[in-house]
Amino acid sequence: MAFVLTTQRITFALALSTGTVYAASAAELPLDKPQQQAAALPRKTASTHPAGQAAGKLEEITVRSNKRAQQANTTPASIVALSGKTLQTTGVRDALTLARDVPGLMAETTSGSANPRYRLRGIGTNDFSANMTTAVGVSEDDVFLDSGASQGVPIYDLDHVEVFRGPQGTLQGKNTTAGMVSYYTKKPTNTLDGYVRGTAGDYGLFGEEGAIGGPIIKDKLMARFAIVNRDYDGQYYNGRTNNPTGGYQYYDMRGQILAKPIDNLSILIKMHTGRNKTMVPIDHVGLLDGGMDAQGYVQTSSRNIQNNGRTDATTRRSGLSVNAKYDFEGGWSLADIFALEWNHFNVFSDDDASPAPIDYQENIGGVARVLSNEIRVSSPQQKKIRYIGGVYYMRNLTQSYSQQPLYSPTDFGVGGNASSFNINTQDAAVFSALSFDLTPRLTLDIGGRFTSETRSANGEAWAYNTDSSNPYDASNRSLTYINTNTNTFIDPTTGQAMSGPPLSKTFNKDSEDASLKYRFAPGIIGYLRYARGFRTGNYNTYVATTSDFSLYDPEELTDYEGGIKARIWGGKAQLNLSGFHYDYNNMQVTILQNTGTHTTNAAQAVSNGFEFEGQVRPLQNLLGTFGVTYQDAHYTNFHNASAPTPFNGGNPVDLSGQPLERAPHVTANFLLSYKIPVSFGDFTVQTDWRYTSRYRFQAWSDTHPTTPAAFLASPQVQALVKQAFSQGPVITGNVRVAWHSLNQKTEVAFWLHNVTNQMTYTNAFGEFFNRNISRYPGDLRAFGFEVMQSL
């Protein structure tokens, strides 16, 4: 029966692909005059249009999330598009700090900016293993970055970024449930251009960035090269090592060559490589009297941290992509996007966040090798029926490993625990999307995708005898409790044989979306959208005992939303309003246990909310932007959720009605920029602010335990746990003052970040066996300056 259903779905998807190609090809219905004129205009390669901005209008950004060039304000979806220049002026330097500029986007990490985890509309992941699957997808230049460690993209020489809210089930490289973050770098052109930028600031900040591009053979061969390097000591001090912590050192570089051997063929080859090393500060909260932990340590200062274990996180990433496009006569085009991506991330953590002699620490990491290829065909854009369709293939080979020198499942606190698993993922999909101009004002978009993804796993986990002089030497094994090659699954506490999960499974899923867009007037549209996406099943590989190694099922999210977008006041103002309702089934929830993590499928969840965003330029030299998001994201049926053993005595907790983790009810962004012309150029004064309401870090941390361990039983300690596992309401703001030369090619800027010096935290986990909670502090107030010179 399953085979018959799978065959029917494949047949349906293929029929949609071939049938709609014919329909789009046959459609020769004439367009209305404004559409014909728009179609006849030459295409611009740049995504932003500063000429309109100079005339007192808002900047316009062309987005490509639907695989066609389209203005963001005419796209029937909730989407935020920000230019590279905007990100540079607000201090966004990487994937982690991008969240400051996008209402409703949350980002956190336990390993610095090297391995961010995004959330949109309350949906995301808490998994930090090497083989995690993200709910918010990330792509760079139309290449889907399947490995989480590749998603820590440094932001430099960027054309723009698009943040698409809602399930992506048709045209993106792989299905996602929460949305998509798409980066588009600057491409080679026929014009020689480039820039250099130097940055310096307090806490040892120094950075250099530059790019140069232009023609090698005019109209035939063009190239661009960009590089960034940044060093930072950090704002915290590790009293144990007598060194600053919280800093980083990263570099990244990319080279691109664009070849046009004939007029209708373009081939873009891109290579990139980079490295990011971050020193991660870990803050300590003791759960015993006076803030003490089980070993008698008390942290006395939030800035003076005492980590005696390693806390460095390192990520290396490299890649090659080839994007070839052939334009046929009649307006049809064929594109082939081939990519190879490689990354290695390695994270050390001083789990107990203290200088205590019993040093609870660990090392996790992994290596991922990803090959992908997408072939896509597109019909002419100026017809009344437009088509995009194609096929996608991806293979991801990931090794995930972990070591905990004192976390032995047979001799906890004395011996060690280690694991190494290989996950092989093969993803194949066929997709189609159609756009119909039903009337000159009304457009219908429909799309569908069928995906077949196979996951297979092999590896082992073992307890080992820890050598105090070399605690990460796991070679002296005391018990191998998982070995998939010999079908060994042993309960390490009893020695009894257990059954393991299936070592290979194929998930066949279809997804679809549809939207209806109506043009009320020039510049004003309304839309309704339906979308269904899924996140595939996967293996738990961060194991502390045999039962942790398990296979969980796909999750599915259905989105119903509508919105209005209005560009008014002669192009000087843009207002966007969208509302949504999410139905979430079989939701994947990652619970951090005493040691190890366990991802399971929750029963159900919902999220209801809205986004209200806008830009206004009342004067040519004055710009204001704002964004407000509200969401009520909560579990509707999750009665048997797991929690760390001491929290509720090993018993499950009921999360039904509880809010989702990292899902603040309200976020708000505001930016104001004013340009002051002077005889020798101009000064631009800019300030941007963000408000985030309270949210919690872990799914279980706000619940009231019924059978807690004795040391967690008092109301005072339970209140402390609730507070330590959350971030309270917070407002943060930045200020920037920049001078530009008359020809706009020189800039000197001074900036101040986190003006009010707010203390924030990005994550926390419970070391309950040591009677403490460990937290990850955020950035404090910092200042600096930068100088840029353009060609």
N, C-alpha and C positions, 0 to 999 in steps of 0.2 A: 504493500500500500504506500509506504513512504517513497519507494522508488517511482511509483506511478505519479505521485504528487510532484516529486522533484522533476520528473520528465516533463510534466505538464507546465511547470513554472518556467523551465528552460525554453520549451517550445513557445510559450507566450512571449518571453523576453525577446527571442530571436524574431518572432513574427512582428513584434512591435518595431524592432530595429529595421527590418527589411521593408515592412509595409509602410512605415512612416517616411523612409527615404523616398519611396515611390510617390507618396502623397505630396511631400515637400517639393519634389522635382516637378510634379505635374501641375502644381499650383502656380498659375500665371495671372492670378487676379490682379488687376491694377491697384496701385496704392493711391491714397489721396495725395494732393500736391505737396503739402508740407513734408510728408514722409519721403516722397520722391526727391525733393530738394535735399533733405538730410542725407539720403543715401548717396546722392551725387557728390557730396562734399568730400574732399580728400581726407583720409584718415590721418590723425595725428598720433605720433608715437609716444609723446609725453602723456602722462596720466593726469597731470595737473595743468591748470590754465591760469597762469598768473596775470595774463592780460586783462581778464575780467576783473580780477582782484584790484588791479591798478586803477580801473575805472570806477572803483567804489563798490564793486560787487563781491560776493563771496567766492572763495576758491572752489572750483569744481574738480572732483576726482572721479576718474573713470575706473570702475571696478570690473573684475573679471571672475568673480566667484561663480557666476553661471556660465563661464567659459565663452562669453561674448562681451565685447566692449560695451559698457552701459553706464550711464551716470548713476551714482549712488542714490540720488534723490528720485530716480524713476524706477528703481529696483523694487519689486513687490515682496519685500522681506525686511526684517529688522537687521540692519547692517550699519556698522560704523567704519568709516574709511578715514584714515589719518595720513597725511603726507609725511615724508621723511623729514622735511624741514620742521614741521610741527613737533614731531617727536624729539628732534634735536633741541629745540628751544625749551621744552618742558623737562629735559634731563633724562629722557628714556634712553637707556644704553643697552638693554638686553630684554630677553623674553619675560623676565620676572618683573621688571619695573614697568613694562607695558601696561599692566593692570591699573596703574595709577591714572592713566589717561582715558580709560574706557569704562563708562558706567556699567555696573553689573558684572564686570569681569574680575574674578578673583584669581590670585596666583600665590602659591606657597611652595616651600621646598625644605628639605632637611639637609641639603647639600649645596647651598649657595645657588647662584644663578645657573649652575651647570645642568640641573635636572628639574625644571619647573613642572608643577602640576596645576593646570588651569581648571576653573569652574565658570560656567555661564548659566545664569538663571537658576543657580543653586545646584547644578549638576556637574559632577566631576569624579575624581578618584582620590583615595588616600593611599593607594598602592605605590610603593617606592622601589619595587624590585626591578631588575633589568628587563624582565619580559612583561612589564605592565602594559595594558591596553588603555589608552586615554579616551575619555568621553568627549573631550574637546580636541579635535584634530588640528594638526599644524602642517602647513606646507610652505615650501620656499620655491618660488618660480615654477609653480604647478607640479612640483615633485612632493608627494605625500611623504612626510617623515614618520615612518611607522614606529621607530624606536624612540622611547621617551627621552633617552639621553641625547638624541640628536635634536631635540626640540628647544634646547637652550640656545637659541639663535642670537648671536651678538648683532646689535642693530647699528649698522653703519652703511654709508653710500646706498641708502634705501630710497626707492621711488615712493612707495606707500605700503601700508598694511591695511588689510580688510578683516574685520571681526564680524562673522556671520552668526547670528543667534538662531538656535533651533536645529533640529535634526538635519543631517546632510546625508540623504539616502540615495541620491541619483548621480550627480556629476562629479563629486569629489573622488579622490583616489581610493578612499576606503570609507565605509560607513562610520558615522559618528552619531551619538545621541544628543550631545549638548550644543554642538556648533563647530565652527572652524575659524582658525586664525591663519591668514594667508599673507606671507611676506612676498613683496616683489622688489627686487633689487634694480638699480639703474643699469640700463643696457648700453652696449656700444652703439654709437651713432656716427654720422658723417661729419659731425662737428667736434673739433678738438676742444675738450673741456676737462676740468679737474679742479682739485682743491687740496689744501693741507690744513689741518687743524691741530692745535696744541692745547692741552688742558692741564691745569694745576690747581691744587686745592689743599685744604688742611688734611690732617691725618695721612700725610705722605702720598697724596694723589698726584699722579703724573700720567698723561696719556697723549698718544700721537695717533693721528688718523689721516688718511689721504687717499686720493683716487685720481686716475688719469685715463682718458679714453679719447678715441677719435679714429679717423680712417687710416688704414694701411694702404689699401688700394681703393680709391674713391668709388663709392656705390657698390663695391664688390667684396671688400674685406675690411672689417672694423674690429676693434679690440677695446677692452677696458680692464684695468687692474685696480683693485682696492685693498687696503690693509688697515688694520687697527691694532693698537697695542695699549694696554692700560695696566697700571700698577697702583695698588692701594694698600696701606698698612692696616687699616681698620680702626673702628671707634672704641673698641673694648680692649681691656688689658688682661692678659693671663698671668696672674701672680705666681702661678706654679712654674712657668717657663721664663718669666720676666720679659715677655715679648707682647707686642700688640696682637690682637686677633680680630677676626671679622673682616679682614681684608681679602684681596684677590690679586691675581696676576693672570691676564689672558691676552692672547693674540689670535687674530683670525685674518685670513687673506683669501681672496678669490680672483680668478682670472676668467675672462669671457672673450670668446672670439665669435663674431657673427659673419658668416659667409653667405654671399648671394651670387652663386655661380651663374644663375640665369635669373631673369626678371621675376619669375613666379615661384622661385624656390629659395627658402632661407634655412640656414642650419646654424643654430646657436649651441656652442660647446662651452660648458662651464666646469671649472674645477675649483674646489675650496678645501682648505685645511685649517685647523685651529686647535688651541688648547686652552683650557680654563682650570685654574687651581684656586680654590677658595679655602680660607681658614674659617671654619664655622664655629662661632662661640655658642656654648651651651650653658644655659642659666639653671640654677639649682633652687628648688623649693622643698624644704624639709617638712615632713608630715607629723613629726613628733613635737613635743613641747619646745617652744622657743625656736621653731624652724629647724630643728635638728633631724638628721637622718639616722639610720640604724648604726652607722659607724661614728656618730658623734660630730659630724661636720655641720656647720652653719654658715651659709653665705651671708656676708655682711654688707655687700655693695653690689648694685645691679651692673656697675661698670667694671668692677674688678672680679673677674671670673677665675676660678681655680680648677682648670681641667688638666689632670695629669696624664690622660691618654691622648692619642692622636685624634685630631678633629679636622683633618684636611680632606677635601673632596676634589678629585681631579677628573676631568672629562677631556677626551680627545675625539675629534670628529673630522672626517674627510669625505669627499664625495666627488663624483663625476656625473654629469648629465649631458645628454644630447637631445635637443629639441628641434626637430625638423618639420617644416611646414611647406606644403605644396598647394598653390592656388590654381585651380582649374579655370578654364574659360567658363563663363556663366556664373561665377561667384562661389562655386563649391570649393571646399578646401579639405585637405587631409593632413593630420598632424600625428607625429610619432614622438613620444616623450620617453626616453630611456634613461634610467638612473641607477647608479651604484652608490650606496651610502654605507659607511663604516664608523663605528664609534666604540670607545672603551671608557667606561666610567668606574671609578674606584673610590669608595667613601669609607673613612674611618670615623668612629664615633666614641667619645668618652661618655658612655651611657649614663653613668651615675653623676656626671657633671661635678665631680669633686676631686680633692687630692687624697682621698682615703686610701689606705694600703691595699684593701681588697678592691681591685680596679676592674669594674664591670665595663667592658669595652667590646667593640665588634668592628668587623670589616665586611662590607657588602660591595658587590660590583657585578660587572658583566661586560661581555663583548657581543656586539650585534653586527651582522653583515646582511644588508638588505639590497635585493635586486628588484626593480620594478620596471614595467613597460606598459604604456597606455597608447592605444591607437584610436584616434578620434576623427570622425568626419563631420563637417558642418555645411549646412546649406547656405545659400545667399541670405544675407541679413535683411535685405530690402523687400523681400516678398512677404505676402500676408500669412503664409505658413512657413515656419522656420524649424529646422531640425538639427539636433546634435545627437550623435550616438557613437558607440564604440565598444571596445573591450579593454579589460585591465587585468594585469597579472602582477603578482608580488610574491616574493619568497624572502622570508626572514629567518635567518639562523642565529639564534641567541643563546649564549652560554650565561647562566646566572649562578653566582656563587656567593657564599657567606661563611664567616667564621666568627665564633664567639668564644673566647678563651676560657670563660668561667660558666658557660651556660650548658654544661653537659646534661643530657636528659637522664643520665644514670648517676651522676655525682655532681649535682649543681653546686656552684661556688668553689669547686676544686678542679674539675676537668672541663674540657672544651667540647664544642659542638661545631660541625662543619657540614657543608653541603655543596654539591655542584650538579646542576641540571642543564641539559640542552633541550631547547624548545625549537622545533622546526614548524614554521607556519607557511602554508601555501594558500594564496588567495587568488581566485579567478572570478571575474565578474563581467557581465554584459549589461549595457545601459543605453537608454534612449530618452530623449526629451523633445517635446514639441511645443511650439508657440503658435497660437492662432489669433489673428486679428479678427475677432468676430464682427466688430463694427469699427469705425474710425476711432472710437473712444474705449472700446472694451477688448481686452486681451486675455486669453486663457493659456496658461502654461501647465503642462502635465509631464510627468516623468516617471520612469520606473527603472529598477535595477534588480538583477538577480545575482546573488553572491554565493559562491561555494568556497568555504574555507576549512582547511584541514589542519589540525594541530596535533603534533605528536611530541612525546617527551621521553627522555631517558636520562639516567643519572643515579646519584647515590647520596646518602647522608650518613654521617657516622659521628660517634663520640670518640674523643681522643684524650690522651694524657698530656696535660699542659706543662710545657717547660717554661718556668717563670722567666728565664733569661731570653726566651724567644717565644712569646705566647701565641704567635700566629703560625707556628710550625705545627701543622695538623697531621704529620706523617705517622705518629705513634698512636695507632688506632686501638681503642679498647672494645668497640662494638660498631659494626656496620649494620644499621637498622633498616636502611633502604638501599636496595641495589636492583634496579629494574632489569638489568641483563640476566640476573639469576632468579628473578621473581622473588626477591627477598623483601618481606615487609614484616618487621618485628616490633611489637610494643616494647620500647626500651625499659619501661618500668616493671613489666612482668615477664618479659622474655617470650611471650606467646606470639605465635604467628598471626598475622592479620591479612586482610585482603586489601589490595591497592586499587587505585583508579584505573580505568582503561587508558592504555598508553598511546592511543590514537583515536581521534574522533573528528568526523566531518560535520560541519554546521552548514545547512542550506537555508538561506533566508532571502525573502524578497522584500523590497522597500519601495516606497513611492512618495511622490509629492504632487500637489496641484495648487495653483494660485489663480485668482481672478483679479485683474487690475482694471480699474475704471478711471479715465481721465476726466475729472470734473471741469477743469479749465486749464489753460496753459500753465504748467508748473505745479499743478495740484492733482494728486492721484489718491485713490483709496484702494485698498486691496484686502482680500481674504486669502488665507493660506492654510493648507492641510499638509502635514508631512509625517512620515513614519520612518524612523531609523532604528538601528540596533547596534549594540556593541557585542562583539563575538565572545564566546566562551573561552576560558583559558585555564592554566594550571597555577596553583599556589606553589611557588618554589622557594619562598623564604620560610623554612621549616624549623621548628624547635622539637618536634616529635613526629611520629609516623603519620598520625591522622591529619597533620597540616598539609601533607602532600596530597592534594585533591584536585578535582576538575569541577569547575562551576560552569553554569549554562549562560547562554546569551541573555542580555537584557534588551528590552524593547520600549521605545518611547514614542507616543503619538502626540502630535502638536496641533492645536487648533488656535489660529491667531488671525488678527486683523489689524489694519492700521491706516493712517492717513499721513501723507507727506506733502508739504506745501512750500514751494519757493515763491515768495511774495515780495512786495515792496520793490519791484523792479530788479529782483535778484539780490537784494540787500539782506534778506532774511530767509531762513530755512527752519521749518518746524516739523518734527516727526513725532507721531504718537502711535504706539503699538500696544496691544493687549494680547495675552496668551493664556492658554490652559493646557497643561501637560498631564497626560496619563502615563504613568511609569509602571511597567510590569516586569516582574522577575529582576528587580534592580540589584546590581552588583554592589555589595557593601564590604569594604575592607576594615576589619577590626584588628587593631594592634593589641596582641595578647601580652602576657608577662614577658615573654620572649617570642619572637616570630610574629607573623601576621596570618590572618585567615580571611579569605574572601568568600563570601557566601551570597546566595540570592535572597534578597528580601522579598516579601510578598508583593506589596504595592506601595506607590507613593504618588502624590500629585504636586503640582506647582501652578499657582495662579499669580498673575502679576501684570505689570505694564512698564513701558519705557516712554519717557517724554524728554526729547532732546531738541536742541536748537542752536542756531548761530544767527547773529545779527551784526550788521555793519552800518550803524546809523550815520557815521561819518566815514570818509575815505580812510582816515587814519585811526579809527577806533573799531575794535573787534571784540565781541563778547560771545562766548559759547557756554552752554550749560547742558546738563543731563541729569535726570532723576530716574531711578529704577525702584520699583517695589515688587517684592515677591513673597508669597506665602508657600514655601516648599516644605512639605512634611510627609512623614510616613503615615499611610492609612491602615496598613495591616502588617505589623511586624512584631508578633507576640513573643517570639523565641530568639531574640537577638543575643549573641554572645557578648561577653565583657570580660576584662581581666579578672582572674579568679578572686583576688581579695575584695574587689569592688562589691560583688554580690554573692560571695561564698561559693563561686563556681556555678551558680544557678543563672539561667538566662534572665534577661530583662525585657520588659515590654516597651517597645519604642513607638507603638501606635499612637499617632497624634503628635509625636515629637518632631521638631524641625530637623531638616537635613543638616549635616555638618557643613560648615563654611558657606552657609546660605543666609547672609544678613537680610533682614526685611527691607532695609533702605540703603541705597548708595546714591551719592550726589556728587557731581563734578561741576566746577565753575572755572572759567578762564576769562581774563580781561587783558587786552593788549592795546597800548596806545603809542602811536608813532609821533615824534616831535621833530619836524624838519628844522634844520639849522643850515647855516651857510656852507658848512664843510661836511654835510651829509645828513644823518638823522639819528635820533636816539629812540629806541623802542623800550618801553617799560611794560613788563608783563608779570602777572601773578596768576597762579592756578592753585585751586583748593579741592580737596576731596573729603567727603564725610562718609563714614561707614558705620552702620549700627552694629550692635553686639552680635557676635556669632561664636559658635563653639567649634573646637578642633576635632573632637571625636564623637561618634554617633551616640555613645552611651553616657557621656559625661554629665548631662543635665538631668538624668533620671534619678529617682529616689530609690536607693537600694533597700531591699527588704531584709537581706541576710548578709550585711557587710562584715568584713573582718573587724576584730575588736579595735584596732588602731584607726579604723575609718568610721566607727560607729557614732562619734559625737557630732552634733549639729555644726560645731565650729569647723571640724575637719572636713565634713561634707561640703560646707560652704567654701572652704579653701580649695578643695578639689574642683568644684564647679567653676570657681574664679580662675584657677590656674590653667584649666583646659579651655579657656575662651579668651577672646579679645573683646574688651568693652568698646562702647561707642567712642569714635576717635575722629578728629578733624586734623588733617595735615595740609600744609601749604608751602608753596615755593614762590620765590621772587627772582626775576631776572631783568637786568638792565644792559642793553646792548647798543653800541655805536656802529653805524654802517657808513662807509665812504659814499661819495656822490655816485660812483659807478656801481655801488652795491657789491663790489668784489672783495672788500675787506670788512671784517667784523671783529670787534673786541667786546666781550661780554663778561659781566660779573653776575654770579648767581648765589642764592642762598636757599638750601633745601631744608624741609621740615622746620619752618620758621619758628614754630612754638615749641620745638624740641620734645615732641610727644614720644613717650616710651611705648613701643608696640611689640607684639609677639606674633610669630607666623605659624608656630606649631608647638605641640607638647606631647610627651609620652610618659607613661607611668612606670617608674622603677619601684613598684610597690614592695618587692622583696627587700629593697634597700630603704624603704620608707621615704621615698622622695619622688618628686616629679621633675622632669628635665624639660626645659623650654628653649625655644630659639628666638632670641631678640632681634628686632628689626633695626633699620637705619635711624640714627639720631640726627641732630642738626649738623649741617656741614656747609662750607662756603668754598668758592673757588672762582677762577676766571678761565676764559678760553679765547684764543685768537685764531681766526680763520682767514685764509687768503685763497681766492678763486682765480683761475686763469681768465 
